[in-house]
C-alpha cells in the first residue's frame, strides 16, 4: 500500500486481522486509527 498518497489508514485494512506486515511508506498518514489493535498478527509496520 506504499506510494498511494493516503492521508489516513483505510479502516478496511484493520479487518485483515491475519496481516503480519503492513508497508505504508511514502504516504502522508498522520495518525493511526484506534482499531489498528485488531491486527493481532501484525509484526512489522512501515510508515516511513
N, CA, C and O atoms as a MOPAC input file, in Angstrom:
PM7 MOZYME 1SCF
protein

 N      0.82600 1    -1.18100 1     0.00000 1
 C      0.00000 1     0.00000 1     0.00000 1
 C      0.87400 1     1.25000 1     0.00000 1
 O      0.41600 1     2.33600 1     0.35400 1
 N      2.08900 1     1.09600 1    -0.38500 1
 C      3.01400 1     2.21700 1    -0.41600 1
 C      2.76200 1     3.09600 1    -1.62800 1
 O      2.20500 1     2.66100 1    -2.63600 1
 N      3.18500 1     4.33900 1    -1.50300 1
 C      3.14300 1     5.31600 1    -2.59700 1
 C      1.73800 1     5.51800 1    -3.15900 1
 O      1.56700 1     5.57700 1    -4.37700 1
 N      0.74400 1     5.62300 1    -2.30300 1
 C     -0.63500 1     5.79400 1    -2.75000 1
 C     -1.26100 1     7.10900 1    -2.31900 1
 O     -2.45600 1     7.32200 1    -2.52800 1
 N     -0.48200 1     7.98400 1    -1.72600 1
 C     -0.96400 1     9.29600 1    -1.29200 1
 C     -2.07500 1     9.21300 1    -0.24800 1
 O     -2.93500 1    10.09100 1    -0.17800 1
 N     -2.05500 1     8.15900 1     0.55700 1
 C     -3.02300 1     8.05600 1     1.65100 1
 C     -2.72200 1     9.13000 1     2.68600 1
 O     -1.56000 1     9.39700 1     2.99300 1
 N     -3.75700 1     9.73700 1     3.21600 1
 C     -3.59300 1    10.67300 1     4.33100 1
 C     -4.06700 1    10.03500 1     5.63200 1
 O     -3.78400 1    10.53900 1     6.71900 1
 N     -4.78200 1     8.93400 1     5.51500 1
 C     -5.18100 1     8.15400 1     6.68100 1
 C     -5.24000 1     6.69100 1     6.28500 1
 O     -5.41000 1     6.35200 1     5.11400 1
 N     -5.10100 1     5.85100 1     7.26100 1
 C     -5.15400 1     4.41500 1     7.02400 1
 C     -6.59300 1     4.01700 1     6.73200 1
 O     -7.47900 1     4.29600 1     7.54000 1
 N     -6.84900 1     3.36900 1     5.59400 1
 C     -8.21400 1     2.92600 1     5.31700 1
 C     -8.69700 1     1.96600 1     6.40900 1
 O     -8.00100 1     1.00800 1     6.74500 1
 N     -9.85700 1     2.21700 1     6.94700 1
 C    -10.37200 1     1.39300 1     8.04500 1
 C    -10.53500 1    -0.06700 1     7.64800 1
 O    -10.43600 1    -0.95200 1     8.49800 1
 N    -10.78100 1    -0.32700 1     6.38300 1
 C    -10.95100 1    -1.70400 1     5.91600 1
 C     -9.70400 1    -2.55100 1     6.15400 1
 O     -9.80000 1    -3.76900 1     6.30500 1
 N     -8.56100 1    -1.92400 1     6.18800 1
 C     -7.31100 1    -2.65700 1     6.41200 1
 C     -7.34300 1    -3.38800 1     7.74800 1
 O     -6.79100 1    -4.48200 1     7.86900 1
 N     -7.96500 1    -2.81100 1     8.72400 1
 C     -7.98400 1    -3.42700 1    10.05300 1
 C     -8.87800 1    -4.66500 1    10.12600 1
 O     -8.89800 1    -5.35700 1    11.14300 1
 N     -9.60700 1    -4.94000 1     9.06400 1
 C    -10.40700 1    -6.16800 1     9.00700 1
 C     -9.54800 1    -7.38300 1     8.65600 1
 O     -9.97000 1    -8.52200 1     8.85600 1
 N     -8.35300 1    -7.14400 1     8.13600 1
 C     -7.44900 1    -8.23000 1     7.76000 1
 C     -6.57700 1    -8.60000 1     8.95300 1
 O     -5.36800 1    -8.36500 1     8.95200 1
 N     -7.20100 1    -9.17600 1     9.96000 1
 C     -6.54400 1    -9.44600 1    11.23600 1
 C     -5.34700 1   -10.37900 1    11.10600 1
 O     -4.52400 1   -10.42900 1    12.01900 1
 N     -5.21900 1   -11.11500 1    10.01600 1
 C     -4.12800 1   -12.06500 1     9.83500 1
 C     -2.86600 1   -11.41000 1     9.25000 1
 O     -1.83900 1   -12.07400 1     9.11000 1
 N     -2.93300 1   -10.11800 1     8.90900 1
 C     -1.76600 1    -9.43400 1     8.34800 1
 C     -0.58100 1    -9.49400 1     9.29900 1
 O     -0.71800 1    -9.25200 1    10.49900 1
 N      0.58000 1    -9.82000 1     8.75300 1
 C      1.80100 1    -9.82200 1     9.54800 1
 C      2.67600 1    -8.61900 1     9.22600 1
 O      3.41700 1    -8.14000 1    10.08400 1
 N      2.59400 1    -8.13100 1     7.99900 1
 C      3.38200 1    -6.97000 1     7.56900 1
 C      2.46200 1    -5.97500 1     6.88200 1
 O      1.63000 1    -6.34100 1     6.05200 1
 N      2.62700 1    -4.72600 1     7.24000 1
 C      1.85600 1    -3.65300 1     6.61900 1
 C      2.84800 1    -2.56600 1     6.22500 1
 O      3.42000 1    -1.88700 1     7.07800 1
 N      3.04000 1    -2.41400 1     4.92500 1
 C      4.03500 1    -1.48800 1     4.39600 1
 C      3.30000 1    -0.29100 1     3.80100 1
 O      2.57200 1    -0.41900 1     2.81700 1
 N      3.49900 1     0.85800 1     4.40500 1
 C      2.76000 1     2.06600 1     4.01700 1
 C      3.68300 1     3.25600 1     3.75500 1
 O      3.25500 1     4.40300 1     3.88100 1
 N      4.92800 1     3.00600 1     3.39700 1
 C      5.85000 1     4.12300 1     3.22900 1
 C      5.46900 1     5.00500 1     2.03800 1
 O      4.74200 1     4.58200 1     1.13900 1
 N      5.97100 1     6.22900 1     2.05400 1
 C      5.70600 1     7.25000 1     1.03300 1
 C      4.22500 1     7.59800 1     0.92200 1
 O      3.70400 1     7.78000 1    -0.17800 1
 N      3.56300 1     7.68800 1     2.04500 1
 C      2.21100 1     8.22000 1     2.15800 1
 C      2.28800 1     9.38900 1     3.14100 1
 O      3.34200 1     9.63300 1     3.72700 1
 N      1.20900 1    10.09400 1     3.32000 1
 C      1.21800 1    11.22600 1     4.25900 1
 C      0.29400 1    10.95300 1     5.44100 1
 O     -0.41700 1    11.84400 1     5.90500 1
 N      0.31300 1     9.73100 1     5.91500 1
 C     -0.51900 1     9.32800 1     7.04800 1
 C     -0.01700 1    10.02700 1     8.30700 1
 O      1.16000 1     9.93300 1     8.65200 1
 N     -0.91500 1    10.72600 1     8.98500 1
 C     -0.54600 1    11.49500 1    10.17700 1
 C     -0.94800 1    10.80200 1    11.47800 1
 O     -0.37700 1    11.08600 1    12.53100 1
 N     -1.91900 1     9.90200 1    11.41600 1
 C     -2.39400 1     9.22600 1    12.62600 1
 C     -2.85300 1     7.81700 1    12.26900 1
 O     -3.29800 1     7.54800 1    11.15400 1
 N     -2.73300 1     6.94400 1    13.23300 1
 C     -3.18300 1     5.56100 1    13.08200 1
 C     -4.48400 1     5.41800 1    13.86600 1
 O     -4.54200 1     5.81100 1    15.03200 1
 N     -5.53900 1     4.85900 1    13.24300 1
 C     -6.81600 1     4.72200 1    13.94900 1
 C     -6.71300 1     3.72900 1    15.11100 1
 O     -5.89000 1     2.81300 1    15.09300 1
 N     -7.54600 1     3.92500 1    16.09700 1
 C     -7.53900 1     3.06500 1    17.28400 1
 C     -7.78200 1     1.59600 1    16.96400 1
 O     -7.25600 1     0.71600 1    17.64600 1
 N     -8.57200 1     1.32700 1    15.93300 1
 C     -8.90400 1    -0.07100 1    15.64600 1
 C     -7.74900 1    -0.84200 1    15.00300 1
 O     -7.93400 1    -1.99100 1    14.60000 1
 N     -6.57600 1    -0.24200 1    14.90000 1
 C     -5.40600 1    -0.97500 1    14.43400 1
 C     -5.04700 1    -2.09700 1    15.42000 1
 O     -4.32100 1    -3.02500 1    15.06200 1
 N     -5.54000 1    -2.01800 1    16.63000 1
 C     -5.28600 1    -3.08200 1    17.61900 1
 C     -5.89400 1    -4.41700 1    17.18700 1
 O     -5.52100 1    -5.46100 1    17.72200 1
 N     -6.81200 1    -4.40000 1    16.24100 1
 C     -7.40400 1    -5.64200 1    15.74900 1
 C     -6.44900 1    -6.42300 1    14.85200 1
 O     -6.71300 1    -7.58100 1    14.52800 1
 N     -5.35800 1    -5.80700 1    14.45300 1
 C     -4.34900 1    -6.50100 1    13.64600 1
 C     -3.43700 1    -7.28900 1    14.59000 1
 O     -2.27300 1    -6.93900 1    14.78400 1
 N     -3.96900 1    -8.32300 1    15.15400 1
 C     -3.28900 1    -9.06400 1    16.21200 1
 C     -2.06900 1    -9.83700 1    15.73900 1
 O     -1.21500 1   -10.18100 1    16.55500 1
 N     -1.96300 1   -10.12000 1    14.45700 1
 C     -0.80700 1   -10.85100 1    13.93700 1
 C      0.27600 1    -9.91600 1    13.40500 1
 O      1.32800 1   -10.38000 1    12.96400 1
 N      0.03600 1    -8.62400 1    13.44200 1
 C      0.96600 1    -7.64800 1    12.88000 1
 C      2.29800 1    -7.67200 1    13.62300 1
 O      2.35900 1    -7.50700 1    14.84100 1
 N      3.37300 1    -7.88400 1    12.84300 1
 C      4.71500 1    -7.92000 1    13.40900 1
 C      5.57400 1    -6.77700 1    12.89300 1
 O      6.55300 1    -6.39600 1    13.53400 1
 N      5.21300 1    -6.22600 1    11.73600 1
 C      6.02600 1    -5.17800 1    11.11800 1
 C      5.10900 1    -4.12600 1    10.50400 1
 O      4.24100 1    -4.44200 1     9.69000 1
 N      5.31200 1    -2.88000 1    10.90200 1
 C      4.55200 1    -1.75400 1    10.36600 1
 C      5.55400 1    -0.72100 1     9.88100 1
 O      6.33400 1    -0.19200 1    10.67300 1
 N      5.54200 1    -0.42800 1     8.58500 1
 C      6.48900 1     0.51100 1     7.98700 1
 C      5.73600 1     1.75800 1     7.54100 1
 O      4.92900 1     1.70200 1     6.61300 1
 N      5.99900 1     2.88100 1     8.19900 1
 C      5.33300 1     4.15200 1     7.89400 1
 C      6.31600 1     5.21300 1     7.40800 1
 O      5.97900 1     6.39700 1     7.41300 1
 N      7.49100 1     4.83500 1     6.99900 1
 C      8.49900 1     5.82300 1     6.59700 1
 C      7.94400 1     6.87600 1     5.69000 1
 O      8.67300 1     7.77400 1     5.26900 1

